Amino acid sequence: MAKSKKKRIGLLTSGGDCAGLNAAIRAVVCRAVNGYGWDVLGIHEGTAGLLKRPPLVEEMGMRVFTGNILRMGGTILGTVNKGNPFAYPMPDGSTKDRSEEVIEGYRELGLDGLIGIGGDGSMRILSRFARQGEIPFIGIPKTIDNDVAFTEWAIGFNTAVAAATDALDRLQPTAASHHRVMVLEVMGRDAGHIALNAGIAGGANVILIPEIPYDIKSVADFIVQLKKKGRNHALVVCAEAVKTASGEAVYNSRSQGGQLRYGGIGHVIGEQIEQMTGAETRVTVLGHVARGGNPVAMDRMLASAFGVHAVDLLADGKSDRLVVWQHREVVDVPVEEVITRYHAVDTKGTLVHTARGLGICLGD
């Protein structure tokens, strides 16, 4: 393959961490260095690294990549999920538009393009300042929530599902031993993808997701009927964004930027089930366990394919594109189309139909 004119590109990770980010970083560097002879600068701490003077970067040569990086969770570049440069929080409580400073940091590095690995929120920010600064930009989707539009999977999702499924595998024997109802609360932000996928794979009896309103009485009655049929225990999976019976979301804290964090609906549901059924109930909140650990094979493969395609797009002179997985292959779509849509669970889709076909209670 003929090599294009030598370029120098930037690479960063943004938003919440997840498994598979390092595999994507590795793929970008391998393709850029070996395939095109380019230089790659890794930008530390996302856009926050471009606000520093000098910018926080390191050259990502092939010597950085031992065989272990493909297997490592998290991101070797670091990441941030706060500090929007268009409304950057200042010490006095005000906000300031620092986007031009980010662009200046990019230009100071003499880069010919930028690849950003992030979720839909990160893509909104990265695409916006890239257009403002006329920066060639390619996005790679990652989020355990799997809520990025136009892609069947985002990096990190399959590993999060595996962690939640493993939790159910571990909860089932103790539930059976003590005749208990076990409630597992999982992350997912406003989508129920993790809960639905793990619930099916882990043999849950009840799956509650924000896309399907539930009646707690229906859930309690279902568990009572399980007992009458000879089942001495039950597994319940609920997504963190599921609301209470009165229609309120449950939060457990605020971020440093003041954003409310979901957490606690599992305990609310667990208490209600115990009161209504008389069954001894225990609640487990999986939390950030789903974000960490070694990426499963699918996330490693997906991240590798995304990374290679992202570099190829820059080589072809493309910009403002997001690489996505559709119909067993990597394609790309305009970032602008992605950030205006949301990928929630399809309540008429295959997995919801599968859950119902298996006799799983969805609470409605």
C-alpha positions as CSV (number, residue, x, y, z in Angstrom):
1,M,0.0,0.0,0.0
2,A,1.4,3.4,-0.9
3,K,1.9,5.6,2.1
4,S,0.4,9.0,2.3
5,K,2.2,12.2,3.1
6,K,3.5,11.9,6.7
7,K,1.1,13.4,9.2
8,R,0.9,14.0,12.9
9,I,-2.4,13.2,14.6
10,G,-3.7,13.5,18.1
11,L,-5.6,10.9,20.0
12,L,-7.6,11.2,23.2
13,T,-10.2,9.4,25.4
14,S,-13.1,11.3,26.9
15,G,-16.0,10.7,29.2
16,G,-16.4,7.7,31.6
17,D,-13.9,4.9,31.3
18,C,-14.7,1.4,30.2
19,A,-12.9,-1.8,29.1
20,G,-11.5,-1.8,25.6
21,L,-10.2,1.8,25.4
22,N,-6.6,0.7,25.4
23,A,-7.3,-1.8,22.6
24,A,-8.7,1.1,20.5
25,I,-5.6,3.3,21.4
26,R,-3.4,0.4,20.3
27,A,-5.2,0.0,17.0
28,V,-5.0,3.7,16.1
29,V,-1.3,3.8,16.8
30,C,-0.6,0.5,15.0
31,R,-2.5,1.6,11.9
32,A,-1.1,5.1,11.9
33,V,2.5,4.2,12.5
34,N,2.8,0.9,10.6
35,G,0.3,1.6,7.9
36,Y,1.0,5.3,7.1
37,G,4.2,6.2,8.8
38,W,2.5,8.9,10.8
39,D,3.3,10.2,14.2
40,V,0.7,9.9,17.0
41,L,0.5,12.1,20.0
42,G,-1.6,10.8,22.9
43,I,-3.4,13.6,24.7
44,H,-3.8,13.0,28.4
45,E,-7.0,13.7,30.4
46,G,-9.2,14.4,27.3
47,T,-9.8,18.1,26.4
48,A,-8.4,19.0,29.8
49,G,-5.0,18.0,28.5
50,L,-5.4,20.6,25.7
51,L,-6.1,23.3,28.2
52,K,-2.7,22.9,29.8
53,R,0.3,24.8,28.7
54,P,2.2,23.1,27.4
55,P,-0.5,20.5,26.5
56,L,-0.3,17.2,28.3
57,V,0.8,14.8,25.6
58,E,3.2,11.9,24.9
59,E,4.4,10.4,21.7
60,M,2.7,7.1,21.1
61,G,5.3,5.1,19.3
62,M,5.1,1.3,18.9
63,R,7.5,0.9,21.9
64,V,4.6,1.9,24.1
65,F,2.6,-1.1,23.1
66,T,3.5,-4.4,24.8
67,G,1.3,-7.4,24.4
68,N,-0.4,-6.6,27.7
69,I,-2.1,-3.3,26.7
70,L,-4.7,-5.1,24.6
71,R,-5.9,-6.8,27.8
72,M,-5.8,-3.8,30.1
73,G,-9.0,-2.1,31.4
74,G,-9.3,1.7,31.7
75,T,-7.3,4.0,29.5
76,I,-3.6,4.7,29.6
77,L,-4.3,8.3,28.5
78,G,-6.6,9.1,31.3
79,T,-10.0,10.7,30.8
80,V,-12.5,13.2,32.3
81,N,-16.3,13.4,32.3
82,K,-16.6,17.0,33.5
83,G,-15.3,20.4,32.5
84,N,-17.1,21.1,29.2
85,P,-14.8,23.6,27.5
86,F,-17.8,25.5,26.2
87,A,-19.1,26.0,29.7
88,Y,-16.1,25.4,31.9
89,P,-16.7,25.6,35.7
90,M,-14.7,28.4,37.3
91,P,-13.7,28.6,41.0
92,D,-16.2,31.4,41.7
93,G,-19.1,29.2,40.5
94,S,-19.5,30.8,37.1
95,T,-18.8,29.2,33.7
96,K,-16.5,30.3,30.9
97,D,-16.2,29.4,27.3
98,R,-12.7,28.0,27.0
99,S,-13.1,26.3,23.6
100,E,-10.6,28.6,21.9
101,E,-8.0,27.6,24.4
102,V,-8.6,23.9,23.5
103,I,-8.2,24.8,19.8
104,E,-5.0,26.8,20.6
105,G,-3.7,23.7,22.4
106,Y,-4.4,21.5,19.4
107,R,-2.7,24.0,17.1
108,E,0.3,24.3,19.4
109,L,1.0,20.6,18.8
110,G,1.0,21.0,15.0
111,L,-1.5,18.3,14.5
112,D,-3.1,17.3,11.2
113,G,-6.1,15.6,12.7
114,L,-7.8,14.3,15.8
115,I,-9.3,11.0,16.8
116,G,-11.5,11.1,19.9
117,I,-12.8,8.0,21.7
118,G,-16.0,8.8,23.7
119,G,-19.7,8.6,24.2
120,D,-22.5,10.8,22.8
121,G,-21.8,13.6,25.2
122,S,-18.1,13.7,24.3
123,M,-18.9,13.6,20.6
124,R,-21.1,16.7,20.9
125,I,-18.2,18.6,22.5
126,L,-15.4,17.2,20.3
127,S,-17.3,17.7,17.1
128,R,-18.3,21.2,18.1
129,F,-14.8,22.5,18.8
130,A,-13.4,20.6,15.8
131,R,-15.8,22.4,13.5
132,Q,-15.1,25.7,15.2
133,G,-11.3,25.2,14.8
134,E,-11.6,23.6,11.4
135,I,-10.0,20.4,12.8
136,P,-10.2,17.1,10.9
137,F,-12.0,14.9,13.4
138,I,-13.0,11.3,13.6
139,G,-14.9,9.8,16.5
140,I,-14.9,6.3,18.0
141,P,-17.9,5.3,20.2
142,K,-17.4,3.9,23.6
143,T,-19.9,3.6,26.5
144,I,-21.0,0.8,28.7
145,D,-24.5,2.2,28.3
146,N,-24.6,1.3,24.6
147,D,-26.8,4.4,23.9
148,V,-24.9,5.9,21.0
149,A,-27.1,6.0,17.9
150,F,-26.4,4.1,14.7
151,T,-24.0,1.5,16.2
152,E,-25.1,-1.9,17.4
153,W,-22.3,-1.9,20.0
154,A,-20.1,0.7,21.5
155,I,-16.7,-0.2,23.1
156,G,-17.1,-1.4,26.7
157,F,-20.7,-2.6,26.5
158,N,-20.1,-6.3,26.1
159,T,-17.6,-6.3,29.0
160,A,-20.2,-4.6,31.2
161,V,-22.8,-7.1,30.3
162,A,-20.4,-9.9,31.0
163,A,-19.7,-8.4,34.5
164,A,-23.4,-8.1,35.2
165,T,-24.0,-11.7,34.0
166,D,-21.2,-12.9,36.2
167,A,-22.8,-11.2,39.2
168,L,-26.1,-13.0,38.5
169,D,-24.3,-16.3,38.2
170,R,-22.8,-15.6,41.7
171,L,-26.0,-14.4,43.2
172,Q,-28.1,-17.4,42.1
173,P,-26.6,-20.1,44.3
174,T,-26.8,-17.9,47.4
175,A,-30.4,-16.9,46.6
176,A,-31.3,-20.6,46.2
177,S,-29.5,-21.6,49.4
178,H,-31.3,-19.0,51.5
179,H,-34.7,-18.9,49.7
180,R,-34.1,-15.2,48.9
181,V,-35.0,-12.7,46.3
182,M,-31.8,-11.1,45.0
183,V,-32.1,-7.7,43.4
184,L,-29.1,-6.5,41.2
185,E,-29.0,-2.9,40.2
186,V,-26.8,-2.1,37.2
187,M,-25.6,1.0,35.4
188,G,-26.8,2.2,32.0
189,R,-27.6,5.8,32.5
190,D,-31.0,6.4,30.8
191,A,-31.0,3.1,28.8
192,G,-31.7,-0.4,29.9
193,H,-29.4,-2.3,27.6
194,I,-27.1,-3.7,30.3
195,A,-30.0,-4.8,32.4
196,L,-31.9,-6.5,29.5
197,N,-28.9,-8.3,28.0
198,A,-27.5,-9.5,31.3
199,G,-30.9,-10.4,32.6
200,I,-31.5,-12.7,29.7
201,A,-28.0,-14.2,29.8
202,G,-28.0,-14.6,33.6
203,G,-31.4,-16.2,33.9
204,A,-33.2,-13.4,35.7
205,N,-36.8,-13.8,36.6
206,V,-37.6,-10.1,36.5
207,I,-36.0,-7.3,34.4
208,L,-36.9,-3.7,35.0
209,I,-35.7,-1.1,32.5
210,P,-36.6,2.6,32.1
211,E,-38.1,2.1,28.6
212,I,-40.9,-0.1,30.0
213,P,-43.0,1.4,32.9
214,Y,-43.6,-1.2,35.6
215,D,-46.2,-1.9,38.3
216,I,-44.6,-3.1,41.5
217,K,-47.7,-5.1,42.3
218,S,-47.3,-7.0,39.1
219,V,-43.7,-7.8,40.0
220,A,-44.7,-8.9,43.5
221,D,-47.5,-11.1,42.2
222,F,-45.1,-12.7,39.7
223,I,-42.6,-13.6,42.5
224,V,-45.4,-15.0,44.6
225,Q,-46.5,-17.2,41.7
226,L,-42.9,-18.4,41.2
227,K,-43.0,-19.6,44.8
228,K,-46.3,-21.4,44.3
229,K,-44.8,-23.2,41.3
230,G,-42.0,-24.5,43.5
231,R,-39.3,-21.9,42.9
232,N,-37.7,-21.0,46.2
233,H,-35.8,-17.9,45.0
234,A,-35.8,-15.2,42.4
235,L,-33.4,-12.9,40.6
236,V,-34.4,-9.4,39.8
237,V,-32.3,-7.0,37.6
238,C,-33.1,-3.3,37.5
239,A,-31.4,-0.5,35.5
240,E,-30.3,2.5,37.6
241,A,-32.6,4.9,35.7
242,V,-35.8,2.9,36.6
243,K,-38.2,5.2,38.4
244,T,-40.1,4.6,41.6
245,A,-43.8,3.7,41.5
246,S,-44.6,7.4,41.8
247,G,-42.5,8.2,38.7
248,E,-39.4,9.7,40.4
249,A,-35.8,8.9,39.5
250,V,-33.6,7.9,42.4
251,Y,-30.2,9.6,42.9
252,N,-27.4,8.9,45.4
253,S,-25.1,11.9,44.9
254,R,-24.0,14.8,42.8
255,S,-20.8,15.1,40.7
256,Q,-18.4,17.9,41.2
257,G,-20.1,19.7,38.4
258,G,-23.4,19.4,40.2
259,Q,-24.9,16.7,38.0
260,L,-27.1,14.2,39.8
261,R,-25.9,10.6,39.7
262,Y,-28.4,7.7,39.5
263,G,-28.3,5.1,42.3
264,G,-30.5,3.5,44.9
265,I,-33.5,2.3,42.9
266,G,-32.5,-1.3,43.7
267,H,-33.0,-0.7,47.4
268,V,-36.3,0.9,46.8
269,I,-37.6,-2.0,44.8
270,G,-36.0,-4.6,47.2
271,E,-37.9,-3.1,50.1
272,Q,-41.1,-3.0,48.2
273,I,-40.8,-6.7,47.2
274,E,-40.0,-7.8,50.7
275,Q,-43.0,-5.9,52.1
276,M,-45.4,-7.2,49.5
277,T,-44.3,-10.8,49.2
278,G,-42.8,-11.5,52.6
279,A,-39.7,-12.9,50.9
280,E,-36.3,-12.2,52.4
281,T,-34.7,-9.8,50.0
282,R,-31.1,-8.7,49.4
283,V,-29.9,-5.9,47.1
284,T,-26.5,-5.7,45.3
285,V,-25.5,-2.5,43.4
286,L,-22.9,-3.5,40.8
287,G,-21.8,0.1,40.2
288,H,-18.4,0.7,38.7
289,V,-17.4,-2.9,38.8
290,A,-19.0,-3.1,35.3
291,R,-16.6,-0.5,34.0
292,G,-13.4,-2.2,35.1
293,G,-11.5,-5.4,34.4
294,N,-10.1,-6.9,31.3
295,P,-12.1,-6.3,28.1
296,V,-13.9,-9.4,26.7
297,A,-12.9,-10.6,23.3
298,M,-15.8,-8.8,21.5
299,D,-14.7,-5.4,22.9
300,R,-11.1,-6.0,21.9
301,M,-12.1,-6.9,18.4
302,L,-14.6,-4.0,18.1
303,A,-12.0,-1.5,19.4
304,S,-9.4,-2.8,17.0
305,A,-11.7,-2.5,14.0
306,F,-12.8,0.9,15.0
307,G,-9.3,2.2,15.5
308,V,-8.1,1.0,12.1
309,H,-11.1,2.4,10.3
310,A,-10.7,5.8,12.1
311,V,-7.2,6.2,10.9
312,D,-8.1,5.2,7.3
313,L,-10.8,7.8,7.3
314,L,-8.3,10.6,8.2
315,A,-6.0,9.2,5.4
316,D,-8.9,9.5,3.0
317,G,-9.4,13.1,3.9
318,K,-12.7,12.5,5.7
319,S,-13.8,14.5,8.8
320,D,-16.6,14.8,11.3
321,R,-17.4,11.0,11.0
322,L,-18.1,8.5,13.7
323,V,-17.1,4.9,13.1
324,V,-19.9,2.4,13.9
325,W,-20.7,-1.3,13.9
326,Q,-23.5,-2.3,11.6
327,H,-24.4,-5.7,10.1
328,R,-21.1,-7.4,11.1
329,E,-18.8,-4.7,9.7
330,V,-17.4,-1.2,10.5
331,V,-18.9,1.7,8.6
332,D,-19.0,5.4,9.3
333,V,-21.8,8.0,9.7
334,P,-21.8,11.8,10.1
335,V,-21.2,12.8,13.8
336,E,-24.0,15.4,13.4
337,E,-26.6,12.7,12.8
338,V,-25.4,10.6,15.8
339,I,-25.5,13.4,18.4
340,T,-29.1,14.4,17.5
341,R,-30.4,10.9,18.2
342,Y,-30.5,8.4,21.1
343,H,-30.3,4.6,21.2
344,A,-32.7,3.4,23.8
345,V,-33.9,-0.2,24.1
346,D,-36.4,-1.0,21.4
347,T,-39.5,-2.2,23.3
348,K,-40.7,-4.0,20.2
349,G,-37.3,-5.4,19.4
350,T,-35.8,-8.9,19.5
351,L,-34.5,-8.9,23.0
352,V,-37.7,-7.7,24.6
353,H,-39.6,-10.3,22.6
354,T,-37.0,-12.9,23.8
355,A,-37.4,-11.9,27.4
356,R,-41.2,-12.2,27.2
357,G,-40.9,-15.5,25.3
358,L,-38.7,-16.9,28.2
359,G,-41.4,-16.0,30.7
360,I,-39.4,-13.1,32.2
361,C,-41.4,-10.5,34.0
362,L,-40.8,-7.0,32.6
363,G,-43.1,-5.4,35.2
364,D,-45.8,-4.3,32.9
